[in-house]
Amino acid sequence: MKTTNTRKWLELIWVTKLLERYFDGRATEKEQYTIEQWNPELSEDIIQDTLEPNEDTERIWKSIVTELHLTPKAPEKKTLQFYHYAAAASVLLLISLSILFFKHSDQVEPALPNTTIVNSKPVTAGTNKAVLTLEDGTEVVLTDQTNYKTNQVQSNGEQLVYNTSATDPNTQTISDVKFNFLTVPRGGQYYVKLADETEVWLNSESQLKFPTAFVAGQTRQVELVYGEAYFDVSPSSKHAGAKFKVYNQNQSVEVLGTAFNIKAYRDESKIYTTLVEGKVVVDSKDNHKDLVPNQKLTLNLLNNNVTIANVDVQSEISWRDGLFYFKGDSLKDIMKTNFEMV
């Protein structure tokens, strides 16, 4: 019984050590693969190789004992005596994992090459939070506790709505177009209605560049600089046949009037486009693909390969309702989910 429990706690400490090495960039190629494609059978091989007490496990265990103000018993033949402290250590282990995750998740992630990103100030906690960057560079912090209003745009703290009548699109020229940025930080989410009445929901750690008004007859263009967004596009029939395009650095999505989701985070090597209703055309270098509802297109940025699969679209867009769907996801993808701890 003692041997079984000892091994269980050695495995838990091993997981802590492995995550620490992974976030610090010290993990081996095999260890990185284990974290990113978590599989109990695969990890068992590495556990066998690294489970014996060593300097790292001793250090982690001593820190647990010190934190709990415990007095550990002397080790017996390289086998650490964890059994007596199992319940208390498990609690601290969970706390340690949380500290490791949030300590490293706060680091600034590098942007993709040639991508313009507006740096935004941190905002206070809350589900609805974002930073609006105006055309002159002014930054407006948007939270549940703030209201913002001009003759062109207003926010009640939960959404940002542009006034469709503030500017006559028939008098607008391309040179008149001004752009705003909406940046959503980690743990945030925000809704914006553009000047053409297209609705956009931005997920955590995302940035959208968009015009404050559109030019009549010209293609309506916005840029998902990075992150994830759900679009419910105002149909072209309301805008003299003008198409709607969503760009990012690696692809463009052209629509006539539809609902779809794009996921293009900076630290991922793939871009995912999921069509909920209508029809879209996805262009990326030499690829030109049409999507029908309930299909997801995956663009691999490393080799430019494109795959299309049928999916449950509700699981793809559940984040809009504050829900997280992890079926079949790797541990790496789950750990990147930007939910907040309450």
Secondary structure, DSSP 8 states (H G I E B T S, - for coil): -HHHHHHHHHHHHHHHHHHHHHHHT---HHHHHHHHT--HHHHHHHHHHH-S--HHHHHHHHHHHHHTT------BTTB---GGGHHHHHHHHHHHHHHHHHHHHTS-----TT----------SSSB-EEEE-TTS-EEEE-TT--EE-SSEEE-SSEEEE-TTSS-TTT--GGG--EEEEEE-TT-BEEEE-TT--EEEE-SSEEEEEESS--TTS-EEEEEEEEEEEEE---GGGTTT--EEEE-SS-EEEESS-EEEEEE-TT-SEEEEEEEES-EEEEETTEEEEE-TTEEEEEETTT--EEEEE--HHHHSGGGGT----TT--HHHHHT------
